[in-house]
Amino acid sequence: VVSDVLKTSTMASFDPHEKETVADNNSPEITKYSIKRLELSIKKFVKVLDIDLDRLYKHTANISRLTNAEDWNGLHKEQVNAARTIQQIKANIKEIEKARNQVKDEDLHLFDGKVHKVKSKALFAMEEFMNFIGMESTVSPLTSDTGFG
């Protein structure tokens, strides 16, 4: 979802200050954009992640309810759906990390400020869910050079 947004928000621009290209010897060229250029992608990412988190909280409530009702078939289905939601949240966080690599260095602090709250909330919610279902947390903070994880 987020990668589709990134593709559409990185269209050609006539403003030479919105875009720069960076390359080093070990990796292919990366085009960097101003935060203004990625604003729509960031807003959509935050919205999608909030929806995923709401879905995860609903799965948690349903799992608790189904356990109390001893509805083992329903519980299994709910656990499968919750696992899919966790995977989607992880994928969305990875996509926003990819987007971060396309932000101009001078705008990184602005980017981090816009995604920090929802990213932290997502990491906490996943860890809380893993504890709720009795699994040791396999959620490791995505530690890139974002300054938060």
DSSP file (Angstrom, degrees, kcal/mol; ACC not computed):
  #  RESIDUE AA STRUCTURE BP1 BP2  ACC     N-H-->O    O-->H-N    N-H-->O    O-->H-N    TCO  KAPPA ALPHA  PHI   PSI    X-CA   Y-CA   Z-CA
    1    1 A V     >        0   0    0      0, 0.0     4,-1.5     0, 0.0     3,-0.1   0.000 360.0 360.0 360.0 -53.1    0.0    0.0    0.0
    2    2 A V  H  >  +     0   0    0      1,-0.2     4,-2.4     2,-0.2     5,-0.2   0.878 360.0  56.7 -67.0 -37.4    2.6    2.5    1.1
    3    3 A S  H  > S+     0   0    0      1,-0.2     4,-2.1     2,-0.2    -1,-0.2   0.871 105.2  52.6 -63.6 -34.9    5.0    1.6   -1.8
    4    4 A D  H  > S+     0   0    0      2,-0.2     4,-1.7     1,-0.2    -1,-0.2   0.893 108.8  50.5 -63.7 -38.9    2.2    2.4   -4.3
    5    5 A V  H  X S+     0   0    0     -4,-1.5     4,-1.8     1,-0.2    -2,-0.2   0.914 108.7  51.6 -64.3 -42.7    1.8    5.7   -2.6
    6    6 A L  H  X S+     0   0    0     -4,-2.4     4,-0.8     1,-0.2    -2,-0.2   0.894 107.2  53.1 -62.3 -39.9    5.5    6.4   -2.9
    7    7 A K  H  < S+     0   0    0     -4,-2.1     3,-0.5     1,-0.2    -1,-0.2   0.892 112.6  44.1 -62.6 -39.5    5.6    5.6   -6.6
    8    8 A T  H  < S+     0   0    0     -4,-1.7     3,-0.5     1,-0.2    -1,-0.2   0.768 111.6  52.9 -78.6 -23.9    2.8    8.1   -7.2
    9    9 A S  H  < S+     0   0    0     -4,-1.8    -1,-0.2     1,-0.2    -2,-0.2   0.520  97.0  67.1 -91.0  -2.7    4.2   10.8   -5.1
   10   10 A T  S  < S+     0   0    0     -4,-0.8    -1,-0.2    -3,-0.5     3,-0.1  -0.240  70.6 144.8-109.8  45.3    7.7   10.8   -6.7
   11   11 A M        -     0   0    0     -3,-0.5    -3,-0.0     1,-0.2    -2,-0.0  -0.246  62.2 -69.5 -74.2 168.8    6.6   12.1  -10.1
   12   12 A A        -     0   0    0      2,-0.0     2,-0.4     1,-0.0    -1,-0.2  -0.277  53.1-160.3 -60.7 143.2    8.8   14.4  -12.1
   13   13 A S        -     0   0    0     -3,-0.1    -1,-0.0     1,-0.1     6,-0.0  -0.954  23.3-155.0-128.5 147.2    9.2   17.8  -10.8
   14   14 A F  S    S+     0   0    0     -2,-0.4    -1,-0.1     4,-0.0    -2,-0.0   0.514  74.1  95.0 -95.6  -6.5   10.3   21.0  -12.4
   15   15 A D    >   -     0   0    0      1,-0.2     3,-1.7     2,-0.0     4,-0.4  -0.768  62.8-159.0 -86.6 111.1   11.5   22.5   -9.2
   16   16 A P  T 3  S+     0   0    0      0, 0.0     3,-0.4     0, 0.0    -1,-0.2   0.676  88.6  61.0 -66.3 -15.5   15.2   21.7   -9.0
   17   17 A H  T 3  S+     0   0    0      1,-0.2     3,-0.1     3,-0.0    -2,-0.0   0.579  93.9  64.0 -86.6  -9.7   15.2   22.2   -5.2
   18   18 A E  S <  S+     0   0    0     -3,-1.7    16,-2.0     1,-0.1     2,-0.4   0.660 105.6  39.9 -84.7 -16.5   12.7   19.4   -4.6
   19   19 A K  E     +A   33   0A   0     -4,-0.4     2,-0.3    -3,-0.4    14,-0.2  -0.984  54.1 169.9-141.4 141.3   15.0   16.6   -5.9
   20   20 A E  E     -A   32   0A   0     12,-2.8    12,-4.3    -2,-0.4     2,-0.5  -0.986  25.4-132.0-145.5 153.6   18.6   15.6   -5.8
   21   21 A T  E     -A   31   0A   0     -2,-0.3     2,-0.4    10,-0.3    10,-0.2  -0.908  20.3-171.7-111.8 134.0   20.4   12.4   -6.8
   22   22 A V  E     +A   30   0A   0      8,-3.1     8,-3.5    -2,-0.5     2,-0.3  -0.966   9.2 167.2-124.7 138.3   22.9   10.6   -4.5
   23   23 A A        -     0   0    0     -2,-0.4     2,-0.3     6,-0.2     6,-0.1  -0.996  10.3-173.9-146.6 149.3   25.2    7.7   -5.4
   24   24 A D        -     0   0    0      3,-0.7     3,-0.4    -2,-0.3    -2,-0.0  -0.794  44.5 -94.4-130.6-179.5   28.1    6.0   -3.9
   25   25 A N  S    S+     0   0    0     -2,-0.3    -1,-0.0     1,-0.2     0, 0.0   0.768 118.2  44.4 -68.3 -26.1   30.4    3.3   -5.1
   26   26 A N  S    S+     0   0    0      2,-0.1    -1,-0.2     1,-0.0    -3,-0.0   0.620 111.6  43.1 -98.6 -14.6   28.5    0.4   -3.5
   27   27 A S  S    S-     0   0    0     -3,-0.4    -3,-0.7     1,-0.1     3,-0.1  -0.899  83.2 -98.8-133.7 160.2   24.9    1.2   -4.3
   28   28 A P        -     0   0    0      0, 0.0    -4,-0.2     0, 0.0    -2,-0.1  -0.197  59.5 -71.4 -70.0 168.2   22.8    2.4   -7.2
   29   29 A E        -     0   0    0     -6,-0.1     2,-0.5    -8,-0.1    -6,-0.2  -0.338  47.2-158.2 -60.4 136.4   21.7    6.0   -7.5
   30   30 A I  E     -A   22   0A   0     -8,-3.5    -8,-3.1    -3,-0.1     2,-0.5  -0.983   9.0-141.6-119.4 126.3   19.1    7.1   -5.0
   31   31 A T  E     -A   21   0A   0     -2,-0.5     2,-0.4   -10,-0.2   -10,-0.3  -0.761  17.7-154.5 -87.5 127.9   16.9   10.1   -5.8
   32   32 A K  E     -A   20   0A   0    -12,-4.3   -12,-2.8    -2,-0.5     2,-0.3  -0.846   9.3-164.3-106.8 139.3   16.3   12.2   -2.7
   33   33 A Y  E     -Ab  19 103A   0     69,-3.9    71,-2.7    -2,-0.4   -14,-0.2  -0.821  24.7-101.9-120.7 157.8   13.2   14.4   -2.4
   34   34 A S    >>  -     0   0    0    -16,-2.0     4,-1.0    -2,-0.3     3,-0.7  -0.365  36.0-112.2 -71.2 158.6   12.2   17.3   -0.1
   35   35 A I  H 3> S+     0   0    0      1,-0.3     4,-0.6     2,-0.2     3,-0.4   0.840 117.9  62.5 -61.1 -33.3    9.8   16.5    2.7
   36   36 A K  H >4 S+     0   0    0      1,-0.2     3,-0.7     2,-0.2     4,-0.3   0.873 100.4  53.1 -59.7 -37.2    7.2   18.6    0.9
   37   37 A R  H <4 S+     0   0    0     -3,-0.7    -1,-0.2     1,-0.2     3,-0.2   0.800 114.0  40.8 -69.2 -30.6    7.3   16.2   -2.0
   38   38 A L  H 3X S+     0   0    0     -4,-1.0     4,-2.3    -3,-0.4    -1,-0.2   0.341  82.9 105.9-100.8   4.8    6.7   13.2    0.2
   39   39 A E  H <X S+     0   0    0     -3,-0.7     4,-2.3    -4,-0.6     5,-0.2   0.887  79.8  49.1 -54.5 -45.9    4.1   14.8    2.5
   40   40 A L  H  > S+     0   0    0     -4,-0.3     4,-2.3    -3,-0.2    -1,-0.2   0.906 110.8  50.8 -62.6 -42.4    1.1   12.9    0.9
   41   41 A S  H  > S+     0   0    0     -4,-0.2     4,-2.4     1,-0.2    -1,-0.2   0.901 110.0  50.1 -61.7 -41.2    2.9    9.6    1.3
   42   42 A I  H  X S+     0   0    0     -4,-2.3     4,-2.5     2,-0.2    -2,-0.2   0.931 110.4  48.9 -64.8 -45.5    3.6   10.3    4.9
   43   43 A K  H  X S+     0   0    0     -4,-2.3     4,-2.2     1,-0.2    -1,-0.2   0.907 112.9  47.7 -61.4 -41.8    0.0   11.2    5.7
   44   44 A K  H  X S+     0   0    0     -4,-2.3     4,-2.8     2,-0.2     5,-0.2   0.890 110.2  52.7 -67.6 -38.5   -1.2    8.0    3.9
   45   45 A F  H  X S+     0   0    0     -4,-2.4     4,-2.7     2,-0.2     5,-0.2   0.941 110.2  47.5 -59.6 -47.8    1.3    5.9    5.8
   46   46 A V  H  X S+     0   0    0     -4,-2.5     4,-2.2     1,-0.2    -2,-0.2   0.906 113.5  48.3 -61.3 -42.3    0.2    7.3    9.1
   47   47 A K  H  X S+     0   0    0     -4,-2.2     4,-2.0     2,-0.2    -2,-0.2   0.932 112.7  47.2 -64.6 -46.3   -3.5    6.7    8.2
   48   48 A V  H  X S+     0   0    0     -4,-2.8     4,-2.4     1,-0.2    -2,-0.2   0.907 112.7  49.3 -62.4 -42.9   -2.9    3.1    7.0
   49   49 A L  H  X S+     0   0    0     -4,-2.7     4,-2.5    -5,-0.2    -1,-0.2   0.889 108.8  52.5 -67.0 -38.1   -0.9    2.3   10.1
   50   50 A D  H  X S+     0   0    0     -4,-2.2     4,-2.2    -5,-0.2    -1,-0.2   0.900 109.9  49.3 -62.0 -40.0   -3.6    3.7   12.4
   51   51 A I  H  X S+     0   0    0     -4,-2.0     4,-2.2     2,-0.2    -2,-0.2   0.921 111.3  49.3 -64.3 -44.2   -6.2    1.5   10.6
   52   52 A D  H  X S+     0   0    0     -4,-2.4     4,-2.2     1,-0.2    -2,-0.2   0.896 110.9  50.1 -61.5 -40.8   -3.9   -1.6   11.0
   53   53 A L  H  X S+     0   0    0     -4,-2.5     4,-2.3     2,-0.2    -1,-0.2   0.895 108.8  51.3 -66.3 -39.6   -3.4   -0.8   14.7
   54   54 A D  H  X S+     0   0    0     -4,-2.2     4,-1.9     1,-0.2    -1,-0.2   0.916 110.2  50.2 -61.3 -42.4   -7.2   -0.4   15.2
   55   55 A R  H  X S+     0   0    0     -4,-2.2     4,-2.3     1,-0.2    -2,-0.2   0.895 108.7  52.1 -62.8 -40.4   -7.6   -3.8   13.5
   56   56 A L  H  X S+     0   0    0     -4,-2.2     4,-2.3     1,-0.2    -1,-0.2   0.903 108.2  50.7 -63.7 -41.3   -5.0   -5.4   15.8
   57   57 A Y  H  X S+     0   0    0     -4,-2.3     4,-2.1     1,-0.2    -1,-0.2   0.881 110.0  50.7 -64.1 -36.8   -6.8   -4.0   18.9
   58   58 A K  H  X S+     0   0    0     -4,-1.9     4,-2.6     2,-0.2    -2,-0.2   0.895 108.5  51.8 -66.7 -39.5  -10.0   -5.5   17.6
   59   59 A H  H  X S+     0   0    0     -4,-2.3     4,-2.9     2,-0.2     5,-0.2   0.916 108.3  52.4 -61.4 -41.9   -8.3   -8.9   17.1
   60   60 A T  H  X S+     0   0    0     -4,-2.3     4,-2.1     1,-0.2    -2,-0.2   0.932 111.2  45.6 -59.6 -46.9   -7.0   -8.7   20.7
   61   61 A A  H  X S+     0   0    0     -4,-2.1     4,-2.4     1,-0.2    -1,-0.2   0.906 114.1  49.3 -63.7 -41.5  -10.5   -8.1   22.0
   62   62 A N  H  X S+     0   0    0     -4,-2.6     4,-3.1     2,-0.2     5,-0.2   0.894 108.8  52.2 -65.9 -40.1  -11.9  -10.9   19.8
   63   63 A I  H  X S+     0   0    0     -4,-2.9     4,-2.2     2,-0.2    -1,-0.2   0.919 111.1  47.7 -62.2 -43.2   -9.3  -13.4   20.9
   64   64 A S  H  X S+     0   0    0     -4,-2.1     4,-2.2    -5,-0.2    -2,-0.2   0.935 114.3  46.4 -62.3 -46.3  -10.1  -12.7   24.5
   65   65 A R  H  X S+     0   0    0     -4,-2.4     4,-1.9     1,-0.2    -2,-0.2   0.917 113.8  47.6 -63.0 -44.9  -13.8  -13.0   23.9
   66   66 A L  H  <>S+     0   0    0     -4,-3.1     5,-2.4     2,-0.2     4,-0.4   0.840 110.1  52.9 -68.8 -33.1  -13.4  -16.2   21.9
   67   67 A T  H ><5S+     0   0    0     -4,-2.2     3,-1.0    -5,-0.2    -1,-0.2   0.936 110.1  47.7 -65.2 -46.5  -11.1  -17.8   24.5
   68   68 A N  H 3<5S+     0   0    0     -4,-2.2    -2,-0.2     1,-0.3    -1,-0.2   0.852 114.0  47.3 -62.4 -34.3  -13.6  -17.1   27.3
   69   69 A A  T 3<5S-     0   0    0     -4,-1.9    -1,-0.3    -5,-0.2    -2,-0.2   0.510 107.6-129.1 -83.7  -4.9  -16.4  -18.6   25.1
   70   70 A E  T < 5 +     0   0    0     -3,-1.0     2,-1.2    -4,-0.4    -3,-0.2   0.856  52.7 155.0  54.9  38.8  -14.2  -21.6   24.3
   71   71 A D     >< +     0   0    0     -5,-2.4     4,-2.6     1,-0.2    -1,-0.2  -0.733  13.8 174.6 -93.0  84.5  -14.8  -21.1   20.6
   72   72 A W  H  > S+     0   0    0     -2,-1.2     4,-2.2     2,-0.2    -1,-0.2   0.836  73.8  50.1 -68.9 -34.7  -11.7  -22.8   19.4
   73   73 A N  H  > S+     0   0    0      2,-0.2     4,-2.1     1,-0.2    -1,-0.2   0.943 114.7  44.4 -66.8 -46.8  -12.5  -22.7   15.7
   74   74 A G  H  > S+     0   0    0      1,-0.2     4,-2.3     2,-0.2    -2,-0.2   0.891 112.3  53.5 -62.6 -39.3  -13.3  -19.0   15.9
   75   75 A L  H  X S+     0   0    0     -4,-2.6     4,-2.5     2,-0.2    -1,-0.2   0.917 107.1  50.9 -61.7 -44.6  -10.2  -18.4   18.0
   76   76 A H  H  X S+     0   0    0     -4,-2.2     4,-2.2     1,-0.2    -1,-0.2   0.928 111.1  48.1 -60.3 -45.3   -7.9  -20.1   15.5
   77   77 A K  H  X S+     0   0    0     -4,-2.1     4,-2.4     1,-0.2    -1,-0.2   0.907 111.9  49.9 -61.1 -41.9   -9.4  -17.9   12.7
   78   78 A E  H  X S+     0   0    0     -4,-2.3     4,-2.4     1,-0.2    -1,-0.2   0.886 109.3  51.1 -66.3 -38.2   -8.9  -14.8   14.7
   79   79 A Q  H  X S+     0   0    0     -4,-2.5     4,-2.3     2,-0.2    -1,-0.2   0.895 109.8  50.2 -65.4 -39.8   -5.3  -15.7   15.5
   80   80 A V  H  X S+     0   0    0     -4,-2.2     4,-1.9     2,-0.2    -2,-0.2   0.932 112.4  46.9 -62.8 -45.5   -4.5  -16.2   11.9
   81   81 A N  H  X S+     0   0    0     -4,-2.4     4,-2.0     1,-0.2    -2,-0.2   0.879 110.9  51.9 -64.7 -37.9   -6.1  -12.9   11.0
   82   82 A A  H  X S+     0   0    0     -4,-2.4     4,-2.4     2,-0.2    -1,-0.2   0.905 107.8  52.2 -64.8 -40.4   -4.2  -11.2   13.8
   83   83 A A  H  X S+     0   0    0     -4,-2.3     4,-2.2     1,-0.2    -2,-0.2   0.887 108.7  50.8 -62.8 -38.3   -0.9  -12.7   12.5
   84   84 A R  H  X S+     0   0    0     -4,-1.9     4,-2.2     2,-0.2    -1,-0.2   0.895 108.9  51.2 -64.8 -39.4   -1.7  -11.3    9.1
   85   85 A T  H  X S+     0   0    0     -4,-2.0     4,-2.4     2,-0.2    -2,-0.2   0.911 108.4  51.5 -64.9 -41.5   -2.3   -7.9   10.6
   86   86 A I  H  X S+     0   0    0     -4,-2.4     4,-2.5     1,-0.2    -2,-0.2   0.928 109.9  49.8 -59.3 -45.2    1.1   -8.0   12.4
   87   87 A Q  H  X S+     0   0    0     -4,-2.2     4,-2.4     1,-0.2    -1,-0.2   0.881 110.1  50.8 -62.0 -38.3    2.8   -8.9    9.1
   88   88 A Q  H  X S+     0   0    0     -4,-2.2     4,-2.4     2,-0.2    -1,-0.2   0.900 109.4  50.2 -66.4 -41.0    1.1   -6.0    7.4
   89   89 A I  H  X S+     0   0    0     -4,-2.4     4,-2.2     2,-0.2    -2,-0.2   0.935 111.5  48.6 -62.3 -45.7    2.2   -3.6   10.1
   90   90 A K  H  X S+     0   0    0     -4,-2.5     4,-2.2     1,-0.2    -2,-0.2   0.915 111.4  50.1 -59.9 -43.3    5.8   -4.8    9.8
   91   91 A A  H  X S+     0   0    0     -4,-2.4     4,-2.1     1,-0.2    -1,-0.2   0.899 109.9  50.5 -63.5 -40.5    5.6   -4.4    6.0
   92   92 A N  H  X S+     0   0    0     -4,-2.4     4,-2.0     2,-0.2    -1,-0.2   0.879 109.1  50.9 -66.8 -37.0    4.3   -0.9    6.3
   93   93 A I  H  X S+     0   0    0     -4,-2.2     4,-1.7     2,-0.2    -1,-0.2   0.907 109.6  50.7 -66.0 -40.1    7.1    0.1    8.7
   94   94 A K  H  X S+     0   0    0     -4,-2.2     4,-1.9     1,-0.2    -2,-0.2   0.893 108.8  52.6 -62.8 -38.5    9.7   -1.3    6.3
   95   95 A E  H  X S+     0   0    0     -4,-2.1     4,-2.3     1,-0.2    -1,-0.2   0.889 107.1  50.7 -65.2 -38.9    8.1    0.7    3.5
   96   96 A I  H  X S+     0   0    0     -4,-2.0     4,-2.0     1,-0.2    -1,-0.2   0.839 107.5  54.5 -69.6 -29.7    8.3    3.9    5.5
   97   97 A E  H  X S+     0   0    0     -4,-1.7     4,-1.3     2,-0.2    -1,-0.2   0.893 107.8  49.7 -66.3 -38.9   12.0    3.1    6.2
   98   98 A K  H  < S+     0   0    0     -4,-1.9     4,-0.4     1,-0.2     3,-0.3   0.910 109.8  51.1 -63.5 -41.0   12.5    2.8    2.4
   99   99 A A  H >< S+     0   0    0     -4,-2.3     3,-1.8     1,-0.2    -2,-0.2   0.881 102.5  60.5 -63.3 -37.1   10.8    6.2    2.0
  100  100 A R  H >< S+     0   0    0     -4,-2.0     3,-1.6     1,-0.3    -1,-0.2   0.860  96.9  60.0 -59.5 -35.1   13.1    7.7    4.6
  101  101 A N  T 3< S+     0   0    0     -4,-1.3    -1,-0.3    -3,-0.3    -2,-0.2   0.654 101.7  55.1 -67.1 -13.9   16.0    6.8    2.4
  102  102 A Q  T <  S+     0   0    0     -3,-1.8   -69,-3.9    -4,-0.4     2,-0.4   0.354  86.9 101.1 -99.6   5.3   14.5    9.0   -0.3
  103  103 A V  B <  S-b   33   0A   0     -3,-1.6   -69,-0.2   -71,-0.3     5,-0.1  -0.734  82.7-106.8 -92.7 137.1   14.3   12.1    1.9
  104  104 A K    >   -     0   0    0    -71,-2.7     3,-1.9    -2,-0.4     4,-0.5  -0.311  31.1-117.6 -57.6 143.3   16.9   14.8    1.6
  105  105 A D  G >  S+     0   0    0      1,-0.3     3,-1.2     2,-0.2     4,-0.4   0.851 113.2  56.6 -54.6 -39.4   19.3   14.8    4.5
  106  106 A E  G 3  S+     0   0    0      1,-0.2    -1,-0.3     2,-0.1     4,-0.1   0.652 109.2  47.6 -70.7 -12.9   18.3   18.3    5.7
  107  107 A D  G <> S+     0   0    0     -3,-1.9     4,-2.3   -74,-0.1     3,-0.4   0.409  81.5  97.6-104.6   0.4   14.6   17.1    5.9
  108  108 A L  H <> S+     0   0    0     -3,-1.2     4,-3.1    -4,-0.5     5,-0.2   0.877  80.4  54.5 -59.7 -39.7   15.2   13.9    7.8
  109  109 A H  H  > S+     0   0    0     -4,-0.4     4,-1.8     1,-0.2    -1,-0.2   0.868 109.7  48.2 -63.8 -34.3   14.4   15.4   11.2
  110  110 A L  H  > S+     0   0    0     -3,-0.4     4,-1.6     2,-0.2    -2,-0.2   0.915 112.4  48.4 -68.9 -43.3   11.0   16.6    9.8
  111  111 A F  H  X S+     0   0    0     -4,-2.3     4,-1.6     1,-0.2     3,-0.4   0.949 111.8  49.1 -60.1 -50.3   10.3   13.2    8.4
  112  112 A D  H  X S+     0   0    0     -4,-3.1     4,-2.1     1,-0.2    -1,-0.2   0.885 109.0  53.7 -58.9 -39.7   11.2   11.4   11.7
  113  113 A G  H  < S+     0   0    0     -4,-1.8     4,-0.5    -5,-0.2    -1,-0.2   0.852 108.2  50.1 -63.7 -34.4    9.0   13.8   13.6
  114  114 A K  H  < S+     0   0    0     -4,-1.6     4,-0.3    -3,-0.4    -1,-0.2   0.805 122.1  30.1 -75.6 -29.7    6.0   13.0   11.4
  115  115 A V  H  X S+     0   0    0     -4,-1.6     4,-2.4    -3,-0.1     5,-0.3   0.583  95.8  87.9-106.5 -12.1    6.3    9.2   11.7
  116  116 A H  H  X S+     0   0    0     -4,-2.1     4,-2.7    -5,-0.2     5,-0.3   0.913  88.2  48.6 -56.4 -49.3    7.8    8.8   15.1
  117  117 A K  H  > S+     0   0    0     -4,-0.5     4,-2.3     1,-0.2    -1,-0.2   0.939 116.7  39.7 -61.1 -50.4    4.6    8.7   17.1
  118  118 A V  H  > S+     0   0    0     -4,-0.3     4,-2.1     2,-0.2    -1,-0.2   0.854 115.8  51.8 -71.5 -33.5    2.7    6.2   14.9
  119  119 A K  H  X S+     0   0    0     -4,-2.4     4,-2.4     2,-0.2    -2,-0.2   0.932 112.1  45.7 -67.7 -44.8    5.8    4.0   14.4
  120  120 A S  H  X S+     0   0    0     -4,-2.7     4,-2.5    -5,-0.3    -2,-0.2   0.908 112.3  52.0 -62.6 -41.9    6.5    3.8   18.1
  121  121 A K  H  X S+     0   0    0     -4,-2.3     4,-2.5    -5,-0.3    -1,-0.2   0.895 110.3  49.2 -61.2 -40.7    2.8    3.1   18.7
  122  122 A A  H  X S+     0   0    0     -4,-2.1     4,-2.4     2,-0.2    -2,-0.2   0.925 111.1  47.9 -66.2 -45.6    2.9    0.3   16.2
  123  123 A L  H  X S+     0   0    0     -4,-2.4     4,-2.0     1,-0.2    -2,-0.2   0.911 114.3  47.3 -62.6 -42.0    6.1   -1.3   17.7
  124  124 A F  H  X S+     0   0    0     -4,-2.5     4,-2.9     2,-0.2    -2,-0.2   0.919 111.3  51.0 -64.5 -43.8    4.6   -1.1   21.2
  125  125 A A  H  X S+     0   0    0     -4,-2.5     4,-2.3     1,-0.2    -2,-0.2   0.889 110.2  49.3 -63.1 -40.0    1.2   -2.6   20.0
  126  126 A M  H  X S+     0   0    0     -4,-2.4     4,-2.3     2,-0.2    -1,-0.2   0.925 113.4  45.9 -65.8 -43.1    2.9   -5.5   18.3
  127  127 A E  H  X S+     0   0    0     -4,-2.0     4,-2.2     1,-0.2    -2,-0.2   0.916 112.6  50.9 -65.3 -42.1    5.0   -6.3   21.4
  128  128 A E  H  X S+     0   0    0     -4,-2.9     4,-2.2     1,-0.2    -1,-0.2   0.897 110.3  50.2 -61.1 -41.1    1.9   -5.9   23.6
  129  129 A F  H  X S+     0   0    0     -4,-2.3     4,-2.2     2,-0.2    -2,-0.2   0.919 108.4  51.6 -63.9 -44.0    0.0   -8.3   21.4
  130  130 A M  H  <>S+     0   0    0     -4,-2.3     5,-2.7     1,-0.2     4,-0.3   0.898 111.7  47.4 -61.4 -40.3    2.8  -10.9   21.5
  131  131 A N  H ><5S+     0   0    0     -4,-2.2     3,-1.0     3,-0.2    -1,-0.2   0.887 109.0  55.7 -65.6 -38.8    2.8  -10.7   25.3
  132  132 A F  H 3<5S+     0   0    0     -4,-2.2    -2,-0.2     1,-0.3    -1,-0.2   0.889 108.9  45.2 -61.9 -41.4   -1.0  -11.0   25.3
  133  133 A I  T 3<5S-     0   0    0     -4,-2.2    -1,-0.3     2,-0.1    -2,-0.2   0.429 120.0-109.7 -86.5   3.4   -1.0  -14.2   23.3
  134  134 A G  T < 5S+     0   0    0     -3,-1.0     2,-0.4     1,-0.3    -3,-0.2   0.696  73.8 131.7  82.6  19.5    1.8  -15.6   25.5
  135  135 A M      < -     0   0    0     -5,-2.7    -1,-0.3    -6,-0.2     2,-0.2  -0.820  64.5-109.3-103.7 145.4    4.6  -15.5   23.0
  136  136 A E        -     0   0    0     -2,-0.4     2,-0.1     1,-0.1    -5,-0.0  -0.514  52.9 -92.5 -66.7 138.7    8.0  -14.1   23.6
  137  137 A S        +     0   0    0     -2,-0.2    -1,-0.1     1,-0.2   -10,-0.1  -0.307  42.9 176.5 -61.2 125.4    8.2  -10.9   21.6
  138  138 A T        +     0   0    0     -2,-0.1     2,-0.8    -3,-0.1    -1,-0.2   0.256  50.9 110.2-105.5   7.5    9.7  -11.4   18.2
  139  139 A V        -     0   0    0    -13,-0.1    -2,-0.1   -16,-0.1   -12,-0.0  -0.747  48.0-176.3 -85.9 112.2    9.1   -7.8   17.4
  140  140 A S        -     0   0    0     -2,-0.8    -2,-0.0     1,-0.0     3,-0.0  -0.920  33.7-105.5-108.8 136.0   12.5   -6.1   17.3
  141  141 A P        -     0   0    0      0, 0.0     2,-1.1     0, 0.0     8,-0.1  -0.285  34.6-114.7 -56.6 139.3   12.6   -2.4   16.7
  142  142 A L        -     0   0    0      7,-0.3     2,-1.1     1,-0.1     6,-0.1  -0.667  35.8-162.0 -77.3 105.5   13.7   -1.5   13.2
  143  143 A T        +     0   0    0     -2,-1.1     2,-0.2     2,-0.1     6,-0.1  -0.772  30.3 139.4 -99.2 100.4   16.9    0.1   14.0
  144  144 A S  S >  S-     0   0    0     -2,-1.1     3,-0.6     4,-0.4     4,-0.0  -0.286  76.3 -72.3-111.3-155.4   18.1    2.1   11.1
  145  145 A D  T 3  S+     0   0    0      1,-0.2    -2,-0.1    -2,-0.2     0, 0.0  -0.080  99.0 111.0 -94.4  37.3   19.7    5.5   11.4
  146  146 A T  T 3  S-     0   0    0      2,-0.3    -1,-0.2   -34,-0.0     3,-0.1   0.668  83.3-123.8 -83.0 -17.5   16.3    7.1   12.3
  147  147 A G  S <  S+     0   0    0     -3,-0.6     2,-0.3     1,-0.2    -2,-0.1   0.436  87.7  64.6  86.0  -2.4   17.3    7.8   15.9
  148  148 A F              0   0    0     -6,-0.1    -4,-0.4     1,-0.1    -2,-0.3  -0.983 360.0 360.0-147.0 157.0   14.3    5.8   17.2
  149  149 A G              0   0    0     -2,-0.3    -7,-0.3    -6,-0.1    -1,-0.1   0.434 360.0 360.0-155.0 360.0   13.4    2.2   17.0
